Structures are given as C-alpha cells and as structure tokens.
Amino acid sequence: MSDYERDLIDSKSEALLKSFKSVLQNLAKTATLSKLPDELRRHQQAIIEILTDFMTGIERISKES
C-alpha cells in the first residue's frame, strides 16, 4: 500500500471517528432530555455505553496502526 493510500485511509478514518463521536454525543444528550419510560431509558443507556466502548476500541486500533 502506498503512502498516499495509507494517508487517505487515515484521513477518512479520522473523519468517520469524528462523525461517530458527534452522533454518540447527540445520542447521550438526547437520552438525558428524553421522557422515555425507565426501562427504555436503561436500554438506551446500555446502547450508548456499548457504542462508547466500540468507539474507544476503534480509536485505540487506529492509533496503534
């Protein structure tokens, strides 16, 4: 893989991570303002935690490569 291709992938990966982080922050903000029943709010919070862990893992992998 050429340096150009690697740089292109890195820049697209960074843009994707920023977008994902923004979506996650908006989801978390919406969850705090939401008037969902407690059970659904717990599910929503669990989804946010899973996505946060996923994003953290992707960031770690992208920094290592």
CHARMM internal coordinates of N, CA and C (Angstrom, degrees):
IC EDIT
DIST 1 N 1 CA 1.4517
DIST 1 CA 1 C 1.5334
ANGL 1 N 1 CA 1 C 107.73
DIST 1 C 2 N 1.3030
ANGL 1 CA 1 C 2 N 116.02
DIHE 1 N 1 CA 1 C 2 N 133.86
DIST 2 N 2 CA 1.4615
ANGL 1 C 2 N 2 CA 120.36
DIHE 1 CA 1 C 2 N 2 CA -178.43
DIST 2 CA 2 C 1.5300
ANGL 2 N 2 CA 2 C 110.83
DIHE 1 C 2 N 2 CA 2 C -76.48
DIST 2 C 3 N 1.3228
ANGL 2 CA 2 C 3 N 115.34
DIHE 2 N 2 CA 2 C 3 N 163.27
DIST 3 N 3 CA 1.4684
ANGL 2 C 3 N 3 CA 120.30
DIHE 2 CA 2 C 3 N 3 CA 177.19
DIST 3 CA 3 C 1.5226
ANGL 3 N 3 CA 3 C 110.72
DIHE 2 C 3 N 3 CA 3 C -61.08
DIST 3 C 4 N 1.3323
ANGL 3 CA 3 C 4 N 115.99
DIHE 3 N 3 CA 3 C 4 N -37.87
DIST 4 N 4 CA 1.4661
ANGL 3 C 4 N 4 CA 120.24
DIHE 3 CA 3 C 4 N 4 CA 178.98
DIST 4 CA 4 C 1.5248
ANGL 4 N 4 CA 4 C 110.74
DIHE 3 C 4 N 4 CA 4 C -60.51
DIST 4 C 5 N 1.3323
ANGL 4 CA 4 C 5 N 115.72
DIHE 4 N 4 CA 4 C 5 N -46.93
DIST 5 N 5 CA 1.4734
ANGL 4 C 5 N 5 CA 119.85
DIHE 4 CA 4 C 5 N 5 CA -179.80
DIST 5 CA 5 C 1.5289
ANGL 5 N 5 CA 5 C 110.91
DIHE 4 C 5 N 5 CA 5 C -63.32
DIST 5 C 6 N 1.3149
ANGL 5 CA 5 C 6 N 116.86
DIHE 5 N 5 CA 5 C 6 N -41.50
DIST 6 N 6 CA 1.4607
ANGL 5 C 6 N 6 CA 121.45
DIHE 5 CA 5 C 6 N 6 CA 179.11
DIST 6 CA 6 C 1.5299
ANGL 6 N 6 CA 6 C 110.53
DIHE 5 C 6 N 6 CA 6 C -62.87
DIST 6 C 7 N 1.3333
ANGL 6 CA 6 C 7 N 116.63
DIHE 6 N 6 CA 6 C 7 N -44.58
DIST 7 N 7 CA 1.4675
ANGL 6 C 7 N 7 CA 120.96
DIHE 6 CA 6 C 7 N 7 CA 178.59
DIST 7 CA 7 C 1.5225
ANGL 7 N 7 CA 7 C 111.34
DIHE 6 C 7 N 7 CA 7 C -63.29
DIST 7 C 8 N 1.3227
ANGL 7 CA 7 C 8 N 116.21
DIHE 7 N 7 CA 7 C 8 N -40.08
DIST 8 N 8 CA 1.4631
ANGL 7 C 8 N 8 CA 120.80
DIHE 7 CA 7 C 8 N 8 CA 178.91
DIST 8 CA 8 C 1.5313
ANGL 8 N 8 CA 8 C 110.83
DIHE 7 C 8 N 8 CA 8 C -63.36
DIST 8 C 9 N 1.3173
ANGL 8 CA 8 C 9 N 116.37
DIHE 8 N 8 CA 8 C 9 N -45.16
DIST 9 N 9 CA 1.4693
ANGL 8 C 9 N 9 CA 120.71
DIHE 8 CA 8 C 9 N 9 CA 178.02
DIST 9 CA 9 C 1.5219
ANGL 9 N 9 CA 9 C 110.15
DIHE 8 C 9 N 9 CA 9 C -63.03
DIST 9 C 10 N 1.3420
ANGL 9 CA 9 C 10 N 117.26
DIHE 9 N 9 CA 9 C 10 N -43.42
DIST 10 N 10 CA 1.4654
ANGL 9 C 10 N 10 CA 120.83
DIHE 9 CA 9 C 10 N 10 CA 179.42
DIST 10 CA 10 C 1.5220
ANGL 10 N 10 CA 10 C 111.45
DIHE 9 C 10 N 10 CA 10 C -60.75
DIST 10 C 11 N 1.3334
ANGL 10 CA 10 C 11 N 117.10
DIHE 10 N 10 CA 10 C 11 N -43.54
DIST 11 N 11 CA 1.4679
ANGL 10 C 11 N 11 CA 119.75
DIHE 10 CA 10 C 11 N 11 CA -178.36
DIST 11 CA 11 C 1.5269
ANGL 11 N 11 CA 11 C 110.87
DIHE 10 C 11 N 11 CA 11 C -67.92
DIST 11 C 12 N 1.3244
ANGL 11 CA 11 C 12 N 117.05
DIHE 11 N 11 CA 11 C 12 N -39.20
DIST 12 N 12 CA 1.4695
ANGL 11 C 12 N 12 CA 120.24
DIHE 11 CA 11 C 12 N 12 CA 177.75
DIST 12 CA 12 C 1.5264
ANGL 12 N 12 CA 12 C 110.53
DIHE 11 C 12 N 12 CA 12 C -68.00
DIST 12 C 13 N 1.3246
ANGL 12 CA 12 C 13 N 117.24
DIHE 12 N 12 CA 12 C 13 N -36.96
DIST 13 N 13 CA 1.4648
ANGL 12 C 13 N 13 CA 121.10
DIHE 12 CA 12 C 13 N 13 CA 177.70
DIST 13 CA 13 C 1.5254
ANGL 13 N 13 CA 13 C 110.55
DIHE 12 C 13 N 13 CA 13 C -64.35
DIST 13 C 14 N 1.3217
ANGL 13 CA 13 C 14 N 116.63
DIHE 13 N 13 CA 13 C 14 N -43.24
DIST 14 N 14 CA 1.4659
ANGL 13 C 14 N 14 CA 120.32
DIHE 13 CA 13 C 14 N 14 CA 178.23
DIST 14 CA 14 C 1.5223
ANGL 14 N 14 CA 14 C 111.16
DIHE 13 C 14 N 14 CA 14 C -62.54
DIST 14 C 15 N 1.3148
ANGL 14 CA 14 C 15 N 116.99
DIHE 14 N 14 CA 14 C 15 N -43.16
DIST 15 N 15 CA 1.4650
ANGL 14 C 15 N 15 CA 120.71
DIHE 14 CA 14 C 15 N 15 CA 179.19
DIST 15 CA 15 C 1.5262
ANGL 15 N 15 CA 15 C 110.56
DIHE 14 C 15 N 15 CA 15 C -63.32
DIST 15 C 16 N 1.3163
ANGL 15 CA 15 C 16 N 116.54
DIHE 15 N 15 CA 15 C 16 N -41.09
DIST 16 N 16 CA 1.4616
ANGL 15 C 16 N 16 CA 120.84
DIHE 15 CA 15 C 16 N 16 CA 178.68
DIST 16 CA 16 C 1.5238
ANGL 16 N 16 CA 16 C 110.74
DIHE 15 C 16 N 16 CA 16 C -64.51
DIST 16 C 17 N 1.3288
ANGL 16 CA 16 C 17 N 117.32
DIHE 16 N 16 CA 16 C 17 N -42.81
DIST 17 N 17 CA 1.4645
ANGL 16 C 17 N 17 CA 120.58
DIHE 16 CA 16 C 17 N 17 CA 178.34
DIST 17 CA 17 C 1.5259
ANGL 17 N 17 CA 17 C 111.64
DIHE 16 C 17 N 17 CA 17 C -62.92
DIST 17 C 18 N 1.3297
ANGL 17 CA 17 C 18 N 116.95
DIHE 17 N 17 CA 17 C 18 N -40.89
DIST 18 N 18 CA 1.4667
ANGL 17 C 18 N 18 CA 120.18
DIHE 17 CA 17 C 18 N 18 CA 178.40
DIST 18 CA 18 C 1.5226
ANGL 18 N 18 CA 18 C 110.68
DIHE 17 C 18 N 18 CA 18 C -63.48
DIST 18 C 19 N 1.3235
ANGL 18 CA 18 C 19 N 116.70
DIHE 18 N 18 CA 18 C 19 N -42.86
DIST 19 N 19 CA 1.4659
ANGL 18 C 19 N 19 CA 120.40
DIHE 18 CA 18 C 19 N 19 CA 178.36
DIST 19 CA 19 C 1.5191
ANGL 19 N 19 CA 19 C 110.86
DIHE 18 C 19 N 19 CA 19 C -63.66
DIST 19 C 20 N 1.3172
ANGL 19 CA 19 C 20 N 116.17
DIHE 19 N 19 CA 19 C 20 N -44.09
DIST 20 N 20 CA 1.4553
ANGL 19 C 20 N 20 CA 121.21
DIHE 19 CA 19 C 20 N 20 CA -179.78
DIST 20 CA 20 C 1.5239
ANGL 20 N 20 CA 20 C 110.35
DIHE 19 C 20 N 20 CA 20 C -62.52
DIST 20 C 21 N 1.3237
ANGL 20 CA 20 C 21 N 116.44
DIHE 20 N 20 CA 20 C 21 N -42.47
DIST 21 N 21 CA 1.4653
ANGL 20 C 21 N 21 CA 121.24
DIHE 20 CA 20 C 21 N 21 CA 179.29
DIST 21 CA 21 C 1.5256
ANGL 21 N 21 CA 21 C 110.49
DIHE 20 C 21 N 21 CA 21 C -63.27
DIST 21 C 22 N 1.3130
ANGL 21 CA 21 C 22 N 117.08
DIHE 21 N 21 CA 21 C 22 N -40.43
DIST 22 N 22 CA 1.4617
ANGL 21 C 22 N 22 CA 121.57
DIHE 21 CA 21 C 22 N 22 CA 178.29
DIST 22 CA 22 C 1.5262
ANGL 22 N 22 CA 22 C 111.01
DIHE 21 C 22 N 22 CA 22 C -63.32
DIST 22 C 23 N 1.3289
ANGL 22 CA 22 C 23 N 116.32
DIHE 22 N 22 CA 22 C 23 N -44.26
DIST 23 N 23 CA 1.4663
ANGL 22 C 23 N 23 CA 120.57
DIHE 22 CA 22 C 23 N 23 CA 178.14
DIST 23 CA 23 C 1.5179
ANGL 23 N 23 CA 23 C 110.06
DIHE 22 C 23 N 23 CA 23 C -61.95
DIST 23 C 24 N 1.3084
ANGL 23 CA 23 C 24 N 116.76
DIHE 23 N 23 CA 23 C 24 N -42.51
DIST 24 N 24 CA 1.4575
ANGL 23 C 24 N 24 CA 121.53
DIHE 23 CA 23 C 24 N 24 CA -179.66
DIST 24 CA 24 C 1.5265
ANGL 24 N 24 CA 24 C 111.13
DIHE 23 C 24 N 24 CA 24 C -63.99
DIST 24 C 25 N 1.3243
ANGL 24 CA 24 C 25 N 117.23
DIHE 24 N 24 CA 24 C 25 N -42.38
DIST 25 N 25 CA 1.4649
ANGL 24 C 25 N 25 CA 120.81
DIHE 24 CA 24 C 25 N 25 CA 177.96
DIST 25 CA 25 C 1.5215
ANGL 25 N 25 CA 25 C 110.79
DIHE 24 C 25 N 25 CA 25 C -63.80
DIST 25 C 26 N 1.3178
ANGL 25 CA 25 C 26 N 117.07
DIHE 25 N 25 CA 25 C 26 N -41.56
DIST 26 N 26 CA 1.4667
ANGL 25 C 26 N 26 CA 120.36
DIHE 25 CA 25 C 26 N 26 CA 177.89
DIST 26 CA 26 C 1.5231
ANGL 26 N 26 CA 26 C 111.33
DIHE 25 C 26 N 26 CA 26 C -65.25
DIST 26 C 27 N 1.3170
ANGL 26 CA 26 C 27 N 116.51
DIHE 26 N 26 CA 26 C 27 N -38.93
DIST 27 N 27 CA 1.4632
ANGL 26 C 27 N 27 CA 120.73
DIHE 26 CA 26 C 27 N 27 CA 177.44
DIST 27 CA 27 C 1.5294
ANGL 27 N 27 CA 27 C 110.57
DIHE 26 C 27 N 27 CA 27 C -63.39
DIST 27 C 28 N 1.3187
ANGL 27 CA 27 C 28 N 116.57
DIHE 27 N 27 CA 27 C 28 N -43.13
DIST 28 N 28 CA 1.4633
ANGL 27 C 28 N 28 CA 120.55
DIHE 27 CA 27 C 28 N 28 CA 178.96
DIST 28 CA 28 C 1.5269
ANGL 28 N 28 CA 28 C 110.74
DIHE 27 C 28 N 28 CA 28 C -64.75
DIST 28 C 29 N 1.3220
ANGL 28 CA 28 C 29 N 116.39
DIHE 28 N 28 CA 28 C 29 N -40.78
DIST 29 N 29 CA 1.4633
ANGL 28 C 29 N 29 CA 120.86
DIHE 28 CA 28 C 29 N 29 CA 178.95
DIST 29 CA 29 C 1.5270
ANGL 29 N 29 CA 29 C 110.26
DIHE 28 C 29 N 29 CA 29 C -64.22
DIST 29 C 30 N 1.3163
ANGL 29 CA 29 C 30 N 116.39
DIHE 29 N 29 CA 29 C 30 N -43.49
DIST 30 N 30 CA 1.4610
ANGL 29 C 30 N 30 CA 121.55
DIHE 29 CA 29 C 30 N 30 CA 178.67
DIST 30 CA 30 C 1.5247
ANGL 30 N 30 CA 30 C 110.59
DIHE 29 C 30 N 30 CA 30 C -63.22
DIST 30 C 31 N 1.3267
ANGL 30 CA 30 C 31 N 116.40
DIHE 30 N 30 CA 30 C 31 N -38.15
DIST 31 N 31 CA 1.4669
ANGL 30 C 31 N 31 CA 120.64
DIHE 30 CA 30 C 31 N 31 CA -178.74
DIST 31 CA 31 C 1.5199
ANGL 31 N 31 CA 31 C 111.15
DIHE 30 C 31 N 31 CA 31 C -62.78
DIST 31 C 32 N 1.3262
ANGL 31 CA 31 C 32 N 116.76
DIHE 31 N 31 CA 31 C 32 N -36.69
DIST 32 N 32 CA 1.4657
ANGL 31 C 32 N 32 CA 118.80
DIHE 31 CA 31 C 32 N 32 CA -178.94
DIST 32 CA 32 C 1.5223
ANGL 32 N 32 CA 32 C 111.14
DIHE 31 C 32 N 32 CA 32 C -74.00
DIST 32 C 33 N 1.3140
ANGL 32 CA 32 C 33 N 117.47
DIHE 32 N 32 CA 32 C 33 N -26.71
DIST 33 N 33 CA 1.4644
ANGL 32 C 33 N 33 CA 121.06
DIHE 32 CA 32 C 33 N 33 CA -179.66
DIST 33 CA 33 C 1.5249
ANGL 33 N 33 CA 33 C 112.29
DIHE 32 C 33 N 33 CA 33 C -91.89
DIST 33 C 34 N 1.3078
ANGL 33 CA 33 C 34 N 115.59
DIHE 33 N 33 CA 33 C 34 N -11.08
DIST 34 N 34 CA 1.4565
ANGL 33 C 34 N 34 CA 121.83
DIHE 33 CA 33 C 34 N 34 CA -173.79
DIST 34 CA 34 C 1.5264
ANGL 34 N 34 CA 34 C 112.23
DIHE 33 C 34 N 34 CA 34 C -68.72
DIST 34 C 35 N 1.3172
ANGL 34 CA 34 C 35 N 114.74
DIHE 34 N 34 CA 34 C 35 N 148.16
DIST 35 N 35 CA 1.4597
ANGL 34 C 35 N 35 CA 120.60
DIHE 34 CA 34 C 35 N 35 CA 177.57
DIST 35 CA 35 C 1.5201
ANGL 35 N 35 CA 35 C 110.22
DIHE 34 C 35 N 35 CA 35 C -110.74
DIST 35 C 36 N 1.3148
ANGL 35 CA 35 C 36 N 115.12
DIHE 35 N 35 CA 35 C 36 N 38.36
DIST 36 N 36 CA 1.4590
ANGL 35 C 36 N 36 CA 120.67
DIHE 35 CA 35 C 36 N 36 CA 179.33
DIST 36 CA 36 C 1.5267
ANGL 36 N 36 CA 36 C 109.84
DIHE 35 C 36 N 36 CA 36 C -74.23
DIST 36 C 37 N 1.3160
ANGL 36 CA 36 C 37 N 116.06
DIHE 36 N 36 CA 36 C 37 N 154.59
DIST 37 N 37 CA 1.4695
ANGL 36 C 37 N 37 CA 118.93
DIHE 36 CA 36 C 37 N 37 CA 173.16
DIST 37 CA 37 C 1.5357
ANGL 37 N 37 CA 37 C 109.81
DIHE 36 C 37 N 37 CA 37 C -59.82
DIST 37 C 38 N 1.3245
ANGL 37 CA 37 C 38 N 116.62
DIHE 37 N 37 CA 37 C 38 N 155.54
DIST 38 N 38 CA 1.4698
ANGL 37 C 38 N 38 CA 121.25
DIHE 37 CA 37 C 38 N 38 CA -175.36
DIST 38 CA 38 C 1.5261
ANGL 38 N 38 CA 38 C 113.74
DIHE 37 C 38 N 38 CA 38 C -53.75
DIST 38 C 39 N 1.3409
ANGL 38 CA 38 C 39 N 117.30
DIHE 38 N 38 CA 38 C 39 N -42.32
DIST 39 N 39 CA 1.4624
ANGL 38 C 39 N 39 CA 119.76
DIHE 38 CA 38 C 39 N 39 CA -177.62
DIST 39 CA 39 C 1.5295
ANGL 39 N 39 CA 39 C 110.89
DIHE 38 C 39 N 39 CA 39 C -62.99
DIST 39 C 40 N 1.3246
ANGL 39 CA 39 C 40 N 117.26
DIHE 39 N 39 CA 39 C 40 N -44.23
DIST 40 N 40 CA 1.4682
ANGL 39 C 40 N 40 CA 120.03
DIHE 39 CA 39 C 40 N 40 CA 178.73
DIST 40 CA 40 C 1.5195
ANGL 40 N 40 CA 40 C 111.13
DIHE 39 C 40 N 40 CA 40 C -67.68
DIST 40 C 41 N 1.3139
ANGL 40 CA 40 C 41 N 117.08
DIHE 40 N 40 CA 40 C 41 N -36.05
DIST 41 N 41 CA 1.4621
ANGL 40 C 41 N 41 CA 120.27
DIHE 40 CA 40 C 41 N 41 CA 178.40
DIST 41 CA 41 C 1.5318
ANGL 41 N 41 CA 41 C 110.33
DIHE 40 C 41 N 41 CA 41 C -63.64
DIST 41 C 42 N 1.3309
ANGL 41 CA 41 C 42 N 116.95
DIHE 41 N 41 CA 41 C 42 N -38.07
DIST 42 N 42 CA 1.4765
ANGL 41 C 42 N 42 CA 120.22
DIHE 41 CA 41 C 42 N 42 CA 177.38
DIST 42 CA 42 C 1.5308
ANGL 42 N 42 CA 42 C 110.37
DIHE 41 C 42 N 42 CA 42 C -64.77
DIST 42 C 43 N 1.3226
ANGL 42 CA 42 C 43 N 116.84
DIHE 42 N 42 CA 42 C 43 N -41.16
DIST 43 N 43 CA 1.4752
ANGL 42 C 43 N 43 CA 120.15
DIHE 42 CA 42 C 43 N 43 CA 177.06
DIST 43 CA 43 C 1.5280
ANGL 43 N 43 CA 43 C 110.34
DIHE 42 C 43 N 43 CA 43 C -63.54
DIST 43 C 44 N 1.3194
ANGL 43 CA 43 C 44 N 115.80
DIHE 43 N 43 CA 43 C 44 N -42.48
DIST 44 N 44 CA 1.4583
ANGL 43 C 44 N 44 CA 120.35
DIHE 43 CA 43 C 44 N 44 CA 179.52
DIST 44 CA 44 C 1.5309
ANGL 44 N 44 CA 44 C 109.66
DIHE 43 C 44 N 44 CA 44 C -61.74
DIST 44 C 45 N 1.3226
ANGL 44 CA 44 C 45 N 117.10
DIHE 44 N 44 CA 44 C 45 N -42.90
DIST 45 N 45 CA 1.4608
ANGL 44 C 45 N 45 CA 121.06
DIHE 44 CA 44 C 45 N 45 CA 179.34
DIST 45 CA 45 C 1.5277
ANGL 45 N 45 CA 45 C 110.57
DIHE 44 C 45 N 45 CA 45 C -64.21
DIST 45 C 46 N 1.3191
ANGL 45 CA 45 C 46 N 117.28
DIHE 45 N 45 CA 45 C 46 N -39.06
DIST 46 N 46 CA 1.4692
ANGL 45 C 46 N 46 CA 120.88
DIHE 45 CA 45 C 46 N 46 CA 178.18
DIST 46 CA 46 C 1.5283
ANGL 46 N 46 CA 46 C 110.57
DIHE 45 C 46 N 46 CA 46 C -63.21
DIST 46 C 47 N 1.3179
ANGL 46 CA 46 C 47 N 116.72
DIHE 46 N 46 CA 46 C 47 N -41.02
DIST 47 N 47 CA 1.4673
ANGL 46 C 47 N 47 CA 120.84
DIHE 46 CA 46 C 47 N 47 CA 178.08
DIST 47 CA 47 C 1.5228
ANGL 47 N 47 CA 47 C 110.23
DIHE 46 C 47 N 47 CA 47 C -63.22
DIST 47 C 48 N 1.3227
ANGL 47 CA 47 C 48 N 117.05
DIHE 47 N 47 CA 47 C 48 N -42.74
DIST 48 N 48 CA 1.4655
ANGL 47 C 48 N 48 CA 120.75
DIHE 47 CA 47 C 48 N 48 CA 178.50
DIST 48 CA 48 C 1.5266
ANGL 48 N 48 CA 48 C 110.10
DIHE 47 C 48 N 48 CA 48 C -60.64
DIST 48 C 49 N 1.3229
ANGL 48 CA 48 C 49 N 117.38
DIHE 48 N 48 CA 48 C 49 N -42.94
DIST 49 N 49 CA 1.4663
ANGL 48 C 49 N 49 CA 120.82
DIHE 48 CA 48 C 49 N 49 CA 179.68
DIST 49 CA 49 C 1.5281
ANGL 49 N 49 CA 49 C 111.32
DIHE 48 C 49 N 49 CA 49 C -64.57
DIST 49 C 50 N 1.3229
ANGL 49 CA 49 C 50 N 117.25
DIHE 49 N 49 CA 49 C 50 N -41.61
DIST 50 N 50 CA 1.4681
ANGL 49 C 50 N 50 CA 120.81
DIHE 49 CA 49 C 50 N 50 CA 178.35
DIST 50 CA 50 C 1.5264
ANGL 50 N 50 CA 50 C 110.33
DIHE 49 C 50 N 50 CA 50 C -62.99
DIST 50 C 51 N 1.3256
ANGL 50 CA 50 C 51 N 116.74
DIHE 50 N 50 CA 50 C 51 N -45.48
DIST 51 N 51 CA 1.4661
ANGL 50 C 51 N 51 CA 120.22
DIHE 50 CA 50 C 51 N 51 CA 179.78
DIST 51 CA 51 C 1.5253
ANGL 51 N 51 CA 51 C 111.47
DIHE 50 C 51 N 51 CA 51 C -65.09
DIST 51 C 52 N 1.3308
ANGL 51 CA 51 C 52 N 116.74
DIHE 51 N 51 CA 51 C 52 N -36.69
DIST 52 N 52 CA 1.4659
ANGL 51 C 52 N 52 CA 120.43
DIHE 51 CA 51 C 52 N 52 CA 177.62
DIST 52 CA 52 C 1.5258
ANGL 52 N 52 CA 52 C 110.14
DIHE 51 C 52 N 52 CA 52 C -63.85
DIST 52 C 53 N 1.3246
ANGL 52 CA 52 C 53 N 117.16
DIHE 52 N 52 CA 52 C 53 N -45.42
DIST 53 N 53 CA 1.4655
ANGL 52 C 53 N 53 CA 120.65
DIHE 52 CA 52 C 53 N 53 CA 177.46
DIST 53 CA 53 C 1.5284
ANGL 53 N 53 CA 53 C 110.97
DIHE 52 C 53 N 53 CA 53 C -61.41
DIST 53 C 54 N 1.3254
ANGL 53 CA 53 C 54 N 116.47
DIHE 53 N 53 CA 53 C 54 N -41.38
DIST 54 N 54 CA 1.4578
ANGL 53 C 54 N 54 CA 121.82
DIHE 53 CA 53 C 54 N 54 CA 178.46
DIST 54 CA 54 C 1.5270
ANGL 54 N 54 CA 54 C 110.41
DIHE 53 C 54 N 54 CA 54 C -60.45
DIST 54 C 55 N 1.3293
ANGL 54 CA 54 C 55 N 116.29
DIHE 54 N 54 CA 54 C 55 N -47.32
DIST 55 N 55 CA 1.4528
ANGL 54 C 55 N 55 CA 120.94
DIHE 54 CA 54 C 55 N 55 CA -179.20
DIST 55 CA 55 C 1.5302
ANGL 55 N 55 CA 55 C 110.66
DIHE 54 C 55 N 55 CA 55 C -64.09
DIST 55 C 56 N 1.3229
ANGL 55 CA 55 C 56 N 117.32
DIHE 55 N 55 CA 55 C 56 N -41.47
DIST 56 N 56 CA 1.4574
ANGL 55 C 56 N 56 CA 121.08
DIHE 55 CA 55 C 56 N 56 CA 178.75
DIST 56 CA 56 C 1.5269
ANGL 56 N 56 CA 56 C 110.35
DIHE 55 C 56 N 56 CA 56 C -61.24
DIST 56 C 57 N 1.3241
ANGL 56 CA 56 C 57 N 116.66
DIHE 56 N 56 CA 56 C 57 N -42.02
DIST 57 N 57 CA 1.4620
ANGL 56 C 57 N 57 CA 120.70
DIHE 56 CA 56 C 57 N 57 CA 177.69
DIST 57 CA 57 C 1.5140
ANGL 57 N 57 CA 57 C 112.30
DIHE 56 C 57 N 57 CA 57 C -63.12
DIST 57 C 58 N 1.3170
ANGL 57 CA 57 C 58 N 116.71
DIHE 57 N 57 CA 57 C 58 N -42.84
DIST 58 N 58 CA 1.4673
ANGL 57 C 58 N 58 CA 120.50
DIHE 57 CA 57 C 58 N 58 CA 178.98
DIST 58 CA 58 C 1.5275
ANGL 58 N 58 CA 58 C 110.15
DIHE 57 C 58 N 58 CA 58 C -64.47
DIST 58 C 59 N 1.3332
ANGL 58 CA 58 C 59 N 117.39
DIHE 58 N 58 CA 58 C 59 N -42.01
DIST 59 N 59 CA 1.4647
ANGL 58 C 59 N 59 CA 120.04
DIHE 58 CA 58 C 59 N 59 CA 178.43
DIST 59 CA 59 C 1.5231
ANGL 59 N 59 CA 59 C 110.34
DIHE 58 C 59 N 59 CA 59 C -61.39
DIST 59 C 60 N 1.3138
ANGL 59 CA 59 C 60 N 116.84
DIHE 59 N 59 CA 59 C 60 N -42.76
DIST 60 N 60 CA 1.4630
ANGL 59 C 60 N 60 CA 121.03
DIHE 59 CA 59 C 60 N 60 CA -179.88
DIST 60 CA 60 C 1.5263
ANGL 60 N 60 CA 60 C 110.28
DIHE 59 C 60 N 60 CA 60 C -62.90
DIST 60 C 61 N 1.3240
ANGL 60 CA 60 C 61 N 117.02
DIHE 60 N 60 CA 60 C 61 N -45.21
DIST 61 N 61 CA 1.4659
ANGL 60 C 61 N 61 CA 121.05
DIHE 60 CA 60 C 61 N 61 CA 179.76
DIST 61 CA 61 C 1.5253
ANGL 61 N 61 CA 61 C 110.75
DIHE 60 C 61 N 61 CA 61 C -63.39
DIST 61 C 62 N 1.3397
ANGL 61 CA 61 C 62 N 117.04
DIHE 61 N 61 CA 61 C 62 N -41.98
DIST 62 N 62 CA 1.4670
ANGL 61 C 62 N 62 CA 119.43
DIHE 61 CA 61 C 62 N 62 CA -178.16
DIST 62 CA 62 C 1.5239
ANGL 62 N 62 CA 62 C 111.24
DIHE 61 C 62 N 62 CA 62 C -67.60
DIST 62 C 63 N 1.3305
ANGL 62 CA 62 C 63 N 117.98
DIHE 62 N 62 CA 62 C 63 N -31.39
DIST 63 N 63 CA 1.4672
ANGL 62 C 63 N 63 CA 120.49
DIHE 62 CA 62 C 63 N 63 CA 178.02
DIST 63 CA 63 C 1.5210
ANGL 63 N 63 CA 63 C 111.20
DIHE 62 C 63 N 63 CA 63 C -73.30
DIST 63 C 64 N 1.3388
ANGL 63 CA 63 C 64 N 116.58
DIHE 63 N 63 CA 63 C 64 N -32.44
DIST 64 N 64 CA 1.4631
ANGL 63 C 64 N 64 CA 120.91
DIHE 63 CA 63 C 64 N 64 CA -179.00
DIST 64 CA 64 C 1.5256
ANGL 64 N 64 CA 64 C 112.51
DIHE 63 C 64 N 64 CA 64 C -74.81
DIST 64 C 65 N 1.3272
ANGL 64 CA 64 C 65 N 117.31
DIHE 64 N 64 CA 64 C 65 N -25.77
DIST 65 N 65 CA 1.4725
ANGL 64 C 65 N 65 CA 118.91
DIHE 64 CA 64 C 65 N 65 CA -176.65
DIST 65 CA 65 C 1.4993
ANGL 65 N 65 CA 65 C 112.25
DIHE 64 C 65 N 65 CA 65 C -91.89
END
COOR INIT
IC SEED 1 N 1 CA 1 C
IC BUILD
